[in-house]
Amino acid sequence: MSKEVSYPKEKIKILLLEGLHQSATNEFNKKGYTNIDSYKEAMTEEELLNCIENYHIIGIRSKTNLTAPVLEKAKKLMTIGCFCIGTNQVDLAKATELGIPVFNSPYSNTRSVAELIIANSIMLLRGVPSKSKAMHEGNWQKTAKASYELRGKTIGIIGYGHIGSQVSVLGESMGLKVIYFDIEPKLPLGNAQAVETLEELYAKADIVTLHVPATPGTKNMITANDFNQMKDGVIFQNLSRGNVVDVDALRDAIVSGKIGGAAVDVFPKEPKQNGPGFESPLVGLDNVILTPHIGGSTQEAQENIGTEVGSKLTSYMDNGSTLGSKSVPELSLAPQKDTKRVLHFHKNVPGVLSEINTTLSKHHVNILGQYLKTNENIGYVVLDVDKNADLTLIDDLKTVANTIKARILY
């Protein structure tokens, strides 16, 4: 449906960083957005400060940090896309304060991560990393000692969300017994069983895998005390967030033999660019798989992420829909025929909606649809008004007390 928009699409400048999949650009192009600058690398804060004021949309992955100073300078910025699972690289509090929707893709790479967990489990139970290293050194070591099948073992999943539950399904299909622990009640899939405590999980699991978010409550949640409670020779994996494990304690547990094998994909400090510079206490240990934060980095996942986040960004730009936003209230909206649509973000205080309606009444505007959603900080109002409405009303709406931003969408 072609509409006259308040800001022509060809003038919307888009900045895409960190080598996003072509599917993201394709999604923008399909919706009529063609003014795109795309770069393979991340940008530093200084680099962003030098250019961000020119852009209306920015797309990033996990290496680019959108800090409060960057967002403050981004006067034209309308929305942000995180083409990955997390949004911790964005100052969400500042984005909320400025009325900037932030979108991500929390589910598109769940299969990729889950497959790697199962693959790592097999390799570590068979001692493949150390055997492969020996072979590359010209050392033939054929033995069944400390080499086990996956079938019949128990995998303990900490965090039974979208990835954890996918690991559960794949694990059971491979013959694993599945137990899990989550701080929220979660219905099991298949024959998986919930346990009441982490201590119970540690006592039963031959493989322990982490799938928790980075929060103050999960920082260093796995310590030396936790490793001591696990079964001797346990396989341990962290493909969630780097700061949820005490890495020095993990090293000690591996060196002592308490941990029989480990796979780690995320680290407290990760290089911003590919190349030399990676450091970790885990480097050089036998039967340890270290991967550079690639759990979700498959072509299939990146293509899905590009399409999903690109679609969320264009839906907001075209319709005002904020479904899936991590910073502003969520509204799912469809375009309406023969109307003009107005978007209004404001601080969540009493009286704002009343003043908006008074302003519309003053302009003799007929309201055909009104949608309001709030969170604890801000409110988001979408107004569908008569197509013949006097558009000078937007100037008055911007002066309504506690307004953050307001614009005519179409």
C-alpha positions as YAML, in Angstrom:
chain: A
units: angstrom
residues:
- id: 1
  name: MET
  ca: [0.00, 0.00, 0.00]
- id: 2
  name: SER
  ca: [1.65, 3.22, -1.14]
- id: 3
  name: LYS
  ca: [1.37, 6.14, 1.25]
- id: 4
  name: GLU
  ca: [2.68, 9.65, 1.45]
- id: 5
  name: VAL
  ca: [5.17, 9.52, 4.31]
- id: 6
  name: SER
  ca: [6.49, 12.31, 6.47]
- id: 7
  name: TYR
  ca: [10.07, 11.32, 5.71]
- id: 8
  name: PRO
  ca: [10.74, 9.75, 2.28]
- id: 9
  name: LYS
  ca: [12.38, 6.33, 2.42]
- id: 10
  name: GLU
  ca: [15.18, 7.32, 0.08]
- id: 11
  name: LYS
  ca: [16.30, 9.87, 2.68]
- id: 12
  name: ILE
  ca: [16.41, 7.34, 5.53]
- id: 13
  name: LYS
  ca: [20.11, 6.63, 6.11]
- id: 14
  name: ILE
  ca: [20.98, 3.18, 7.44]
- id: 15
  name: LEU
  ca: [24.29, 2.10, 8.98]
- id: 16
  name: LEU
  ca: [24.99, -1.65, 9.11]
- id: 17
  name: LEU
  ca: [28.09, -2.86, 10.94]
- id: 18
  name: GLU
  ca: [29.95, -6.12, 11.62]
- id: 19
  name: GLY
  ca: [29.31, -7.78, 8.26]
- id: 20
  name: LEU
  ca: [25.61, -8.46, 8.63]
- id: 21
  name: HIS
  ca: [24.18, -11.11, 6.33]
- id: 22
  name: GLN
  ca: [22.96, -9.96, 2.92]
- id: 23
  name: SER
  ca: [19.45, -10.94, 4.00]
- id: 24
  name: ALA
  ca: [19.32, -7.80, 6.15]
- id: 25
  name: THR
  ca: [20.06, -5.55, 3.19]
- id: 26
  name: ASN
  ca: [17.60, -7.53, 1.08]
- id: 27
  name: GLU
  ca: [14.87, -6.97, 3.67]
- id: 28
  name: PHE
  ca: [15.49, -3.22, 3.68]
- id: 29
  name: ASN
  ca: [15.58, -3.06, -0.12]
- id: 30
  name: LYS
  ca: [12.37, -5.07, -0.40]
- id: 31
  name: LYS
  ca: [10.62, -2.46, 1.75]
- id: 32
  name: GLY
  ca: [12.03, 0.46, -0.24]
- id: 33
  name: TYR
  ca: [15.02, 1.44, 1.95]
- id: 34
  name: THR
  ca: [18.11, 1.73, -0.23]
- id: 35
  name: ASN
  ca: [20.31, 4.40, 1.39]
- id: 36
  name: ILE
  ca: [22.55, 1.91, 3.21]
- id: 37
  name: ASP
  ca: [26.16, 2.10, 4.36]
- id: 38
  name: SER
  ca: [27.49, -1.36, 5.24]
- id: 39
  name: TYR
  ca: [30.82, -2.25, 6.88]
- id: 40
  name: LYS
  ca: [32.44, -5.56, 7.83]
- id: 41
  name: GLU
  ca: [33.94, -4.37, 11.10]
- id: 42
  name: ALA
  ca: [32.58, -2.97, 14.34]
- id: 43
  name: MET
  ca: [33.02, 0.71, 15.21]
- id: 44
  name: THR
  ca: [34.57, 2.16, 18.34]
- id: 45
  name: GLU
  ca: [32.75, 4.74, 20.43]
- id: 46
  name: GLU
  ca: [34.93, 7.47, 18.93]
- id: 47
  name: GLU
  ca: [34.13, 6.35, 15.39]
- id: 48
  name: LEU
  ca: [30.42, 6.24, 16.17]
- id: 49
  name: LEU
  ca: [30.50, 9.70, 17.71]
- id: 50
  name: ASN
  ca: [31.97, 11.01, 14.47]
- id: 51
  name: CYS
  ca: [29.20, 9.65, 12.25]
- id: 52
  name: ILE
  ca: [26.12, 8.54, 14.18]
- id: 53
  name: GLU
  ca: [24.31, 11.87, 13.87]
- id: 54
  name: ASN
  ca: [23.92, 11.22, 10.13]
- id: 55
  name: TYR
  ca: [21.91, 8.02, 10.49]
- id: 56
  name: HIS
  ca: [18.27, 7.14, 11.16]
- id: 57
  name: ILE
  ca: [18.74, 3.38, 11.62]
- id: 58
  name: ILE
  ca: [21.73, 1.40, 12.87]
- id: 59
  name: GLY
  ca: [22.24, -2.38, 12.74]
- id: 60
  name: ILE
  ca: [24.93, -4.06, 14.84]
- id: 61
  name: ARG
  ca: [25.93, -7.42, 16.28]
- id: 62
  name: SER
  ca: [27.71, -8.00, 19.60]
- id: 63
  name: LYS
  ca: [30.99, -6.12, 19.16]
- id: 64
  name: THR
  ca: [29.64, -2.59, 18.67]
- id: 65
  name: ASN
  ca: [28.66, -0.77, 21.87]
- id: 66
  name: LEU
  ca: [25.97, 1.91, 21.65]
- id: 67
  name: THR
  ca: [26.74, 3.88, 24.78]
- id: 68
  name: ALA
  ca: [24.78, 6.75, 26.32]
- id: 69
  name: PRO
  ca: [27.07, 9.41, 24.75]
- id: 70
  name: VAL
  ca: [26.62, 7.82, 21.32]
- id: 71
  name: LEU
  ca: [22.84, 7.69, 21.66]
- id: 72
  name: GLU
  ca: [22.72, 11.26, 22.95]
- id: 73
  name: LYS
  ca: [24.52, 12.44, 19.82]
- id: 74
  name: ALA
  ca: [22.31, 10.36, 17.51]
- id: 75
  name: LYS
  ca: [19.70, 13.10, 17.09]
- id: 76
  name: LYS
  ca: [18.19, 11.52, 13.95]
- id: 77
  name: LEU
  ca: [18.23, 7.94, 15.18]
- id: 78
  name: MET
  ca: [14.79, 6.35, 14.97]
- id: 79
  name: THR
  ca: [15.50, 2.70, 15.77]
- id: 80
  name: ILE
  ca: [18.27, 0.17, 16.52]
- id: 81
  name: GLY
  ca: [18.64, -3.41, 15.35]
- id: 82
  name: CYS
  ca: [20.78, -5.92, 17.26]
- id: 83
  name: PHE
  ca: [21.32, -8.74, 14.77]
- id: 84
  name: CYS
  ca: [22.03, -11.28, 17.51]
- id: 85
  name: ILE
  ca: [20.46, -12.73, 20.65]
- id: 86
  name: GLY
  ca: [21.47, -10.15, 23.25]
- id: 87
  name: THR
  ca: [21.05, -6.40, 23.64]
- id: 88
  name: ASN
  ca: [23.56, -5.81, 26.44]
- id: 89
  name: GLN
  ca: [25.79, -3.92, 23.99]
- id: 90
  name: VAL
  ca: [23.19, -1.14, 23.90]
- id: 91
  name: ASP
  ca: [22.49, 1.26, 26.76]
- id: 92
  name: LEU
  ca: [18.81, 0.28, 26.96]
- id: 93
  name: ALA
  ca: [18.02, 2.77, 29.71]
- id: 94
  name: LYS
  ca: [19.20, 5.64, 27.52]
- id: 95
  name: ALA
  ca: [17.40, 4.22, 24.47]
- id: 96
  name: THR
  ca: [14.20, 4.07, 26.51]
- id: 97
  name: GLU
  ca: [14.70, 7.62, 27.76]
- id: 98
  name: LEU
  ca: [15.10, 8.82, 24.18]
- id: 99
  name: GLY
  ca: [12.16, 6.79, 22.81]
- id: 100
  name: ILE
  ca: [14.33, 4.66, 20.50]
- id: 101
  name: PRO
  ca: [13.00, 1.13, 19.89]
- id: 102
  name: VAL
  ca: [15.69, -1.57, 20.10]
- id: 103
  name: PHE
  ca: [15.05, -4.88, 18.37]
- id: 104
  name: ASN
  ca: [16.93, -8.17, 18.46]
- id: 105
  name: SER
  ca: [16.57, -11.79, 17.36]
- id: 106
  name: PRO
  ca: [16.35, -13.95, 20.47]
- id: 107
  name: TYR
  ca: [15.38, -17.22, 18.77]
- id: 108
  name: SER
  ca: [16.75, -17.38, 15.23]
- id: 109
  name: ASN
  ca: [20.01, -19.12, 16.11]
- id: 110
  name: THR
  ca: [18.79, -21.50, 18.80]
- id: 111
  name: ARG
  ca: [19.25, -24.52, 16.55]
- id: 112
  name: SER
  ca: [22.82, -23.53, 15.69]
- id: 113
  name: VAL
  ca: [23.82, -23.26, 19.36]
- id: 114
  name: ALA
  ca: [22.04, -26.47, 20.31]
- id: 115
  name: GLU
  ca: [23.78, -28.46, 17.55]
- id: 116
  name: LEU
  ca: [27.18, -27.22, 18.73]
- id: 117
  name: ILE
  ca: [26.40, -28.32, 22.29]
- id: 118
  name: ILE
  ca: [25.67, -31.85, 21.12]
- id: 119
  name: ALA
  ca: [28.72, -31.91, 18.82]
- id: 120
  name: ASN
  ca: [30.99, -30.67, 21.63]
- id: 121
  name: SER
  ca: [29.56, -33.29, 23.97]
- id: 122
  name: ILE
  ca: [30.47, -36.10, 21.60]
- id: 123
  name: MET
  ca: [33.97, -34.75, 20.91]
- id: 124
  name: LEU
  ca: [34.75, -34.23, 24.60]
- id: 125
  name: LEU
  ca: [33.41, -37.61, 25.72]
- id: 126
  name: ARG
  ca: [35.67, -39.23, 23.13]
- id: 127
  name: GLY
  ca: [38.66, -37.05, 24.04]
- id: 128
  name: VAL
  ca: [38.92, -35.86, 20.45]
- id: 129
  name: PRO
  ca: [40.61, -32.46, 21.09]
- id: 130
  name: SER
  ca: [43.63, -33.99, 22.81]
- id: 131
  name: LYS
  ca: [43.77, -36.96, 20.40]
- id: 132
  name: SER
  ca: [43.62, -34.59, 17.40]
- id: 133
  name: LYS
  ca: [46.38, -32.45, 18.87]
- id: 134
  name: ALA
  ca: [48.56, -35.54, 19.32]
- id: 135
  name: MET
  ca: [47.95, -36.59, 15.72]
- id: 136
  name: HIS
  ca: [48.98, -33.17, 14.43]
- id: 137
  name: GLU
  ca: [52.17, -33.59, 16.42]
- id: 138
  name: GLY
  ca: [52.79, -36.95, 14.73]
- id: 139
  name: ASN
  ca: [51.83, -38.95, 17.82]
- id: 140
  name: TRP
  ca: [49.58, -42.00, 17.26]
- id: 141
  name: GLN
  ca: [47.51, -42.75, 20.38]
- id: 142
  name: LYS
  ca: [44.85, -45.37, 19.64]
- id: 143
  name: THR
  ca: [43.03, -46.25, 22.87]
- id: 144
  name: ALA
  ca: [39.52, -46.63, 24.27]
- id: 145
  name: LYS
  ca: [40.62, -45.36, 27.67]
- id: 146
  name: ALA
  ca: [38.49, -42.43, 28.91]
- id: 147
  name: SER
  ca: [36.44, -42.59, 25.70]
- id: 148
  name: TYR
  ca: [32.66, -42.86, 26.06]
- id: 149
  name: GLU
  ca: [29.44, -42.92, 24.04]
- id: 150
  name: LEU
  ca: [26.92, -40.12, 24.37]
- id: 151
  name: ARG
  ca: [24.02, -42.56, 24.59]
- id: 152
  name: GLY
  ca: [22.89, -43.28, 28.14]
- id: 153
  name: LYS
  ca: [24.59, -40.29, 29.72]
- id: 154
  name: THR
  ca: [22.74, -37.55, 31.61]
- id: 155
  name: ILE
  ca: [22.91, -33.96, 30.42]
- id: 156
  name: GLY
  ca: [22.09, -31.25, 32.95]
- id: 157
  name: ILE
  ca: [20.82, -28.04, 31.36]
- id: 158
  name: ILE
  ca: [21.03, -24.85, 33.42]
- id: 159
  name: GLY
  ca: [18.50, -22.46, 31.92]
- id: 160
  name: TYR
  ca: [15.61, -24.12, 30.10]
- id: 161
  name: GLY
  ca: [14.75, -21.31, 27.71]
- id: 162
  name: HIS
  ca: [14.68, -21.38, 23.93]
- id: 163
  name: ILE
  ca: [18.22, -22.72, 23.54]
- id: 164
  name: GLY
  ca: [18.18, -24.95, 26.59]
- id: 165
  name: SER
  ca: [14.93, -26.60, 25.53]
- id: 166
  name: GLN
  ca: [16.28, -27.11, 22.00]
- id: 167
  name: VAL
  ca: [19.34, -28.83, 23.49]
- id: 168
  name: SER
  ca: [16.89, -30.96, 25.44]
- id: 169
  name: VAL
  ca: [15.10, -32.15, 22.30]
- id: 170
  name: LEU
  ca: [18.30, -32.88, 20.36]
- id: 171
  name: GLY
  ca: [19.92, -34.53, 23.36]
- id: 172
  name: GLU
  ca: [17.04, -36.89, 23.95]
- id: 173
  name: SER
  ca: [17.00, -37.88, 20.27]
- id: 174
  name: MET
  ca: [20.67, -38.85, 20.68]
- id: 175
  name: GLY
  ca: [19.92, -41.09, 23.64]
- id: 176
  name: LEU
  ca: [20.72, -38.70, 26.47]
- id: 177
  name: LYS
  ca: [18.73, -38.52, 29.66]
- id: 178
  name: VAL
  ca: [17.81, -34.87, 30.16]
- id: 179
  name: ILE
  ca: [17.46, -32.99, 33.43]
- id: 180
  name: TYR
  ca: [17.24, -29.23, 33.80]
- id: 181
  name: PHE
  ca: [17.15, -26.40, 36.31]
- id: 182
  name: ASP
  ca: [15.54, -23.01, 35.79]
- id: 183
  name: ILE
  ca: [14.60, -20.26, 38.24]
- id: 184
  name: GLU
  ca: [11.18, -20.07, 36.58]
- id: 185
  name: PRO
  ca: [8.83, -23.05, 36.27]
- id: 186
  name: LYS
  ca: [9.17, -24.46, 32.74]
- id: 187
  name: LEU
  ca: [7.18, -27.29, 31.18]
- id: 188
  name: PRO
  ca: [9.49, -30.10, 30.04]
- id: 189
  name: LEU
  ca: [9.76, -31.23, 26.44]
- id: 190
  name: GLY
  ca: [9.77, -34.95, 25.75]
- id: 191
  name: ASN
  ca: [11.01, -36.95, 28.73]
- id: 192
  name: ALA
  ca: [13.11, -34.16, 30.26]
- id: 193
  name: GLN
  ca: [12.80, -33.77, 34.02]
- id: 194
  name: ALA
  ca: [13.15, -30.63, 36.10]
- id: 195
  name: VAL
  ca: [15.27, -30.72, 39.25]
- id: 196
  name: GLU
  ca: [14.67, -28.58, 42.30]
- id: 197
  name: THR
  ca: [18.23, -27.37, 42.89]
- id: 198
  name: LEU
  ca: [21.53, -26.93, 41.12]
- id: 199
  name: GLU
  ca: [23.06, -29.27, 43.67]
- id: 200
  name: GLU
  ca: [20.75, -32.05, 42.49]
- id: 201
  name: LEU
  ca: [21.68, -31.34, 38.86]
- id: 202
  name: TYR
  ca: [25.41, -31.41, 39.70]
- id: 203
  name: ALA
  ca: [25.06, -34.75, 41.46]
- id: 204
  name: LYS
  ca: [23.34, -36.44, 38.50]
- id: 205
  name: ALA
  ca: [24.74, -34.84, 35.33]
- id: 206
  name: ASP
  ca: [27.56, -36.30, 33.22]
- id: 207
  name: ILE
  ca: [27.39, -33.17, 31.05]
- id: 208
  name: VAL
  ca: [26.59, -29.71, 32.41]
- id: 209
  name: THR
  ca: [25.68, -26.97, 29.94]
- id: 210
  name: LEU
  ca: [24.87, -23.32, 30.68]
- id: 211
  name: HIS
  ca: [22.14, -21.34, 28.91]
- id: 212
  name: VAL
  ca: [21.50, -18.29, 31.05]
- id: 213
  name: PRO
  ca: [21.44, -14.54, 30.29]
- id: 214
  name: ALA
  ca: [23.97, -12.01, 31.55]
- id: 215
  name: THR
  ca: [22.36, -10.38, 34.59]
- id: 216
  name: PRO
  ca: [23.66, -9.22, 37.99]
- id: 217
  name: GLY
  ca: [22.25, -12.46, 39.39]
- id: 218
  name: THR
  ca: [24.16, -14.71, 36.97]
- id: 219
  name: LYS
  ca: [27.55, -13.00, 37.18]
- id: 220
  name: ASN
  ca: [30.07, -15.63, 38.33]
- id: 221
  name: MET
  ca: [27.20, -17.98, 39.19]
- id: 222
  name: ILE
  ca: [29.48, -20.96, 38.55]
- id: 223
  name: THR
  ca: [32.40, -20.92, 41.02]
- id: 224
  name: ALA
  ca: [34.91, -23.36, 42.46]
- id: 225
  name: ASN
  ca: [32.26, -24.51, 44.92]
- id: 226
  name: ASP
  ca: [29.96, -25.46, 42.03]
- id: 227
  name: PHE
  ca: [32.67, -27.39, 40.21]
- id: 228
  name: ASN
  ca: [33.47, -29.28, 43.42]
- id: 229
  name: GLN
  ca: [29.85, -30.46, 43.62]
- id: 230
  name: MET
  ca: [29.84, -31.86, 40.08]
- id: 231
  name: LYS
  ca: [30.62, -35.49, 39.26]
- id: 232
  name: ASP
  ca: [34.25, -36.41, 38.75]
- id: 233
  name: GLY
  ca: [35.15, -36.23, 35.06]
- id: 234
  name: VAL
  ca: [32.07, -34.17, 34.15]
- id: 235
  name: ILE
  ca: [31.89, -32.45, 30.77]
- id: 236
  name: PHE
  ca: [31.25, -28.72, 31.22]
- id: 237
  name: GLN
  ca: [30.08, -26.27, 28.54]
- id: 238
  name: ASN
  ca: [29.42, -22.54, 28.51]
- id: 239
  name: LEU
  ca: [27.92, -21.13, 25.32]
- id: 240
  name: SER
  ca: [25.82, -18.49, 27.09]
- id: 241
  name: ARG
  ca: [27.67, -15.44, 28.44]
- id: 242
  name: GLY
  ca: [31.32, -15.02, 29.37]
- id: 243
  name: ASN
  ca: [30.86, -13.51, 32.81]
- id: 244
  name: VAL
  ca: [28.67, -16.28, 34.28]
- id: 245
  name: VAL
  ca: [31.65, -18.55, 35.03]
- id: 246
  name: ASP
  ca: [34.70, -17.99, 37.21]
- id: 247
  name: VAL
  ca: [37.20, -18.87, 34.48]
- id: 248
  name: ASP
  ca: [40.15, -19.26, 36.88]
- id: 249
  name: ALA
  ca: [38.12, -21.73, 38.93]
- id: 250
  name: LEU
  ca: [37.24, -23.60, 35.73]
- id: 251
  name: ARG
  ca: [40.92, -23.83, 34.81]
- id: 252
  name: ASP
  ca: [41.77, -25.23, 38.25]
- id: 253
  name: ALA
  ca: [38.98, -27.80, 37.95]
- id: 254
  name: ILE
  ca: [40.25, -28.91, 34.52]
- id: 255
  name: VAL
  ca: [43.89, -29.11, 35.63]
- id: 256
  name: SER
  ca: [42.93, -31.14, 38.72]
- id: 257
  name: GLY
  ca: [40.93, -33.59, 36.59]
- id: 258
  name: LYS
  ca: [37.62, -32.74, 38.27]
- id: 259
  name: ILE
  ca: [36.38, -31.52, 34.89]
- id: 260
  name: GLY
  ca: [37.02, -34.20, 32.26]
- id: 261
  name: GLY
  ca: [36.50, -31.86, 29.31]
- id: 262
  name: ALA
  ca: [35.18, -28.39, 28.61]
- id: 263
  name: ALA
  ca: [33.82, -26.34, 25.74]
- id: 264
  name: VAL
  ca: [33.75, -22.56, 26.05]
- id: 265
  name: ASP
  ca: [32.45, -20.22, 23.36]
- id: 266
  name: VAL
  ca: [32.10, -16.99, 25.37]
- id: 267
  name: PHE
  ca: [34.61, -15.09, 27.47]
- id: 268
  name: PRO
  ca: [34.63, -12.20, 29.99]
- id: 269
  name: LYS
  ca: [36.80, -10.19, 27.58]
- id: 270
  name: GLU
  ca: [36.57, -10.79, 23.85]
- id: 271
  name: PRO
  ca: [38.62, -9.14, 21.08]
- id: 272
  name: LYS
  ca: [36.75, -6.54, 19.06]
- id: 273
  name: GLN
  ca: [38.31, -7.68, 15.80]
- id: 274
  name: ASN
  ca: [39.50, -10.92, 14.26]
- id: 275
  name: GLY
  ca: [43.20, -11.69, 14.48]
- id: 276
  name: PRO
  ca: [45.78, -12.06, 17.25]
- id: 277
  name: GLY
  ca: [45.04, -10.81, 20.75]
- id: 278
  name: PHE
  ca: [42.89, -13.48, 22.39]
- id: 279
  name: GLU
  ca: [43.92, -14.40, 25.92]
- id: 280
  name: SER
  ca: [42.37, -16.80, 28.42]
- id: 281
  name: PRO
  ca: [43.51, -18.97, 31.34]
- id: 282
  name: LEU
  ca: [42.02, -21.89, 29.38]
- id: 283
  name: VAL
  ca: [44.43, -21.67, 26.46]
- id: 284
  name: GLY
  ca: [46.61, -24.75, 26.05]
- id: 285
  name: LEU
  ca: [44.61, -27.14, 28.22]
- id: 286
  name: ASP
  ca: [43.97, -30.70, 27.03]
- id: 287
  name: ASN
  ca: [40.45, -31.80, 26.07]
- id: 288
  name: VAL
  ca: [39.22, -28.22, 26.00]
- id: 289
  name: ILE
  ca: [37.38, -26.79, 22.98]
- id: 290
  name: LEU
  ca: [37.67, -23.01, 22.69]
- id: 291
  name: THR
  ca: [35.60, -21.30, 20.00]
- id: 292
  name: PRO
  ca: [35.38, -17.55, 19.20]
- id: 293
  name: HIS
  ca: [31.74, -16.83, 20.14]
- id: 294
  name: ILE
  ca: [30.41, -18.75, 17.15]
- id: 295
  name: GLY
  ca: [27.57, -20.66, 18.80]
- id: 296
  name: GLY
  ca: [25.01, -18.91, 16.63]
- id: 297
  name: SER
  ca: [27.33, -18.16, 13.73]
- id: 298
  name: THR
  ca: [26.03, -20.37, 10.96]
- id: 299
  name: GLN
  ca: [24.95, -19.14, 7.57]
- id: 300
  name: GLU
  ca: [21.44, -20.38, 8.22]
- id: 301
  name: ALA
  ca: [21.20, -18.56, 11.54]
- id: 302
  name: GLN
  ca: [22.69, -15.32, 10.21]
- id: 303
  name: GLU
  ca: [20.32, -15.35, 7.25]
- id: 304
  name: ASN
  ca: [17.34, -15.86, 9.55]
- id: 305
  name: ILE
  ca: [18.54, -13.14, 11.91]
- id: 306
  name: GLY
  ca: [19.03, -10.68, 9.06]
- id: 307
  name: THR
  ca: [15.51, -11.26, 7.82]
- id: 308
  name: GLU
  ca: [13.89, -11.21, 11.27]
- id: 309
  name: VAL
  ca: [15.54, -8.07, 12.64]
- id: 310
  name: GLY
  ca: [15.32, -6.29, 9.29]
- id: 311
  name: SER
  ca: [11.59, -7.04, 9.25]
- id: 312
  name: LYS
  ca: [11.13, -5.67, 12.78]
- id: 313
  name: LEU
  ca: [12.96, -2.46, 11.87]
- id: 314
  name: THR
  ca: [10.99, -1.88, 8.68]
- id: 315
  name: SER
  ca: [7.71, -2.71, 10.42]
- id: 316
  name: TYR
  ca: [8.43, 0.04, 12.92]
- id: 317
  name: MET
  ca: [9.42, 2.47, 10.21]
- id: 318
  name: ASP
  ca: [6.41, 1.63, 8.02]
- id: 319
  name: ASN
  ca: [3.66, 1.02, 10.58]
- id: 320
  name: GLY
  ca: [4.94, 2.13, 13.97]
- id: 321
  name: SER
  ca: [4.88, -1.47, 15.26]
- id: 322
  name: THR
  ca: [7.19, -2.04, 18.23]
- id: 323
  name: LEU
  ca: [6.49, -5.75, 18.75]
- id: 324
  name: GLY
  ca: [9.67, -7.33, 20.11]
- id: 325
  name: SER
  ca: [11.24, -4.05, 21.28]
- id: 326
  name: LYS
  ca: [13.52, -4.27, 24.31]
- id: 327
  name: SER
  ca: [13.39, -0.56, 25.13]
- id: 328
  name: VAL
  ca: [9.92, 0.88, 24.47]
- id: 329
  name: PRO
  ca: [6.40, -0.50, 25.03]
- id: 330
  name: GLU
  ca: [5.33, -3.15, 22.53]
- id: 331
  name: LEU
  ca: [2.49, -2.42, 20.12]
- id: 332
  name: SER
  ca: [1.58, -4.63, 17.16]
- id: 333
  name: LEU
  ca: [0.03, -2.50, 14.45]
- id: 334
  name: ALA
  ca: [-1.22, -2.92, 10.93]
- id: 335
  name: PRO
  ca: [-1.47, -0.05, 8.42]
- id: 336
  name: GLN
  ca: [-4.90, 1.57, 8.10]
- id: 337
  name: LYS
  ca: [-6.41, 2.84, 4.88]
- id: 338
  name: ASP
  ca: [-7.49, 6.44, 4.41]
- id: 339
  name: THR
  ca: [-5.89, 7.68, 7.62]
- id: 340
  name: LYS
  ca: [-2.90, 9.62, 8.84]
- id: 341
  name: ARG
  ca: [-0.84, 7.95, 11.56]
- id: 342
  name: VAL
  ca: [0.87, 9.88, 14.38]
- id: 343
  name: LEU
  ca: [3.47, 8.41, 16.77]
- id: 344
  name: HIS
  ca: [4.02, 9.91, 20.22]
- id: 345
  name: PHE
  ca: [6.52, 8.82, 22.90]
- id: 346
  name: HIS
  ca: [6.23, 10.42, 26.32]
- id: 347
  name: LYS
  ca: [7.26, 9.95, 29.92]
- id: 348
  name: ASN
  ca: [4.86, 7.70, 31.78]
- id: 349
  name: VAL
  ca: [3.23, 10.30, 34.03]
- id: 350
  name: PRO
  ca: [-0.46, 11.07, 34.62]
- id: 351
  name: GLY
  ca: [-2.28, 13.45, 32.30]
- id: 352
  name: VAL
  ca: [-0.32, 13.08, 29.07]
- id: 353
  name: LEU
  ca: [-3.00, 11.20, 27.15]
- id: 354
  name: SER
  ca: [-5.61, 13.70, 28.28]
- id: 355
  name: GLU
  ca: [-3.49, 16.59, 26.99]
- id: 356
  name: ILE
  ca: [-2.92, 14.78, 23.68]
- id: 357
  name: ASN
  ca: [-6.66, 14.37, 23.22]
- id: 358
  name: THR
  ca: [-7.24, 18.02, 24.14]
- id: 359
  name: THR
  ca: [-4.71, 19.05, 21.50]
- id: 360
  name: LEU
  ca: [-6.44, 16.90, 18.87]
- id: 361
  name: SER
  ca: [-9.80, 18.35, 19.84]
- id: 362
  name: LYS
  ca: [-8.43, 21.87, 19.45]
- id: 363
  name: HIS
  ca: [-7.50, 21.01, 15.88]
- id: 364
  name: HIS
  ca: [-10.94, 19.42, 15.28]
- id: 365
  name: VAL
  ca: [-9.28, 16.11, 14.50]
- id: 366
  name: ASN
  ca: [-11.44, 13.00, 14.19]
- id: 367
  name: ILE
  ca: [-9.68, 10.04, 15.87]
- id: 368
  name: LEU
  ca: [-10.26, 6.79, 13.99]
- id: 369
  name: GLY
  ca: [-7.99, 4.66, 16.16]
- id: 370
  name: GLN
  ca: [-5.94, 5.19, 19.29]
- id: 371
  name: TYR
  ca: [-3.44, 2.73, 20.74]
- id: 372
  name: LEU
  ca: [-1.55, 3.18, 24.01]
- id: 373
  name: LYS
  ca: [1.01, 0.99, 25.76]
- id: 374
  name: THR
  ca: [3.22, 1.93, 28.70]
- id: 375
  name: ASN
  ca: [6.07, 0.53, 30.71]
- id: 376
  name: GLU
  ca: [7.34, 1.88, 34.00]
- id: 377
  name: ASN
  ca: [9.27, 4.67, 32.28]
- id: 378
  name: ILE
  ca: [7.55, 5.76, 29.07]
- id: 379
  name: GLY
  ca: [4.30, 5.59, 27.16]
- id: 380
  name: TYR
  ca: [3.79, 5.05, 23.45]
- id: 381
  name: VAL
  ca: [0.66, 6.36, 21.72]
- id: 382
  name: VAL
  ca: [-0.24, 5.67, 18.10]
- id: 383
  name: LEU
  ca: [-3.05, 7.76, 16.63]
- id: 384
  name: ASP
  ca: [-4.91, 7.04, 13.42]
- id: 385
  name: VAL
  ca: [-6.69, 10.25, 12.45]
- id: 386
  name: ASP
  ca: [-8.81, 11.45, 9.56]
- id: 387
  name: LYS
  ca: [-6.83, 11.68, 6.33]
- id: 388
  name: ASN
  ca: [-7.82, 15.35, 5.96]
- id: 389
  name: ALA
  ca: [-6.52, 16.30, 9.42]
- id: 390
  name: ASP
  ca: [-4.50, 19.50, 9.74]
- id: 391
  name: LEU
  ca: [-0.93, 18.26, 10.05]
- id: 392
  name: THR
  ca: [0.18, 21.37, 11.92]
- id: 393
  name: LEU
  ca: [-1.19, 19.54, 14.96]
- id: 394
  name: ILE
  ca: [2.17, 17.78, 15.25]
- id: 395
  name: ASP
  ca: [3.79, 21.03, 16.35]
- id: 396
  name: ASP
  ca: [1.35, 21.27, 19.25]
- id: 397
  name: LEU
  ca: [1.77, 17.58, 20.12]
- id: 398
  name: LYS
  ca: [5.50, 18.13, 20.47]
- id: 399
  name: THR
  ca: [4.83, 20.79, 23.10]
- id: 400
  name: VAL
  ca: [2.65, 18.51, 25.25]
- id: 401
  name: ALA
  ca: [4.29, 18.26, 28.67]
- id: 402
  name: ASN
  ca: [6.62, 15.24, 29.11]
- id: 403
  name: THR
  ca: [6.79, 14.52, 25.36]
- id: 404
  name: ILE
  ca: [9.94, 12.65, 24.32]
- id: 405
  name: LYS
  ca: [9.33, 12.68, 20.57]
- id: 406
  name: ALA
  ca: [6.41, 12.87, 18.15]
- id: 407
  name: ARG
  ca: [6.12, 12.57, 14.40]
- id: 408
  name: ILE
  ca: [3.67, 11.92, 11.62]
- id: 409
  name: LEU
  ca: [4.43, 8.49, 10.18]
- id: 410
  name: TYR
  ca: [2.22, 8.80, 7.07]
...
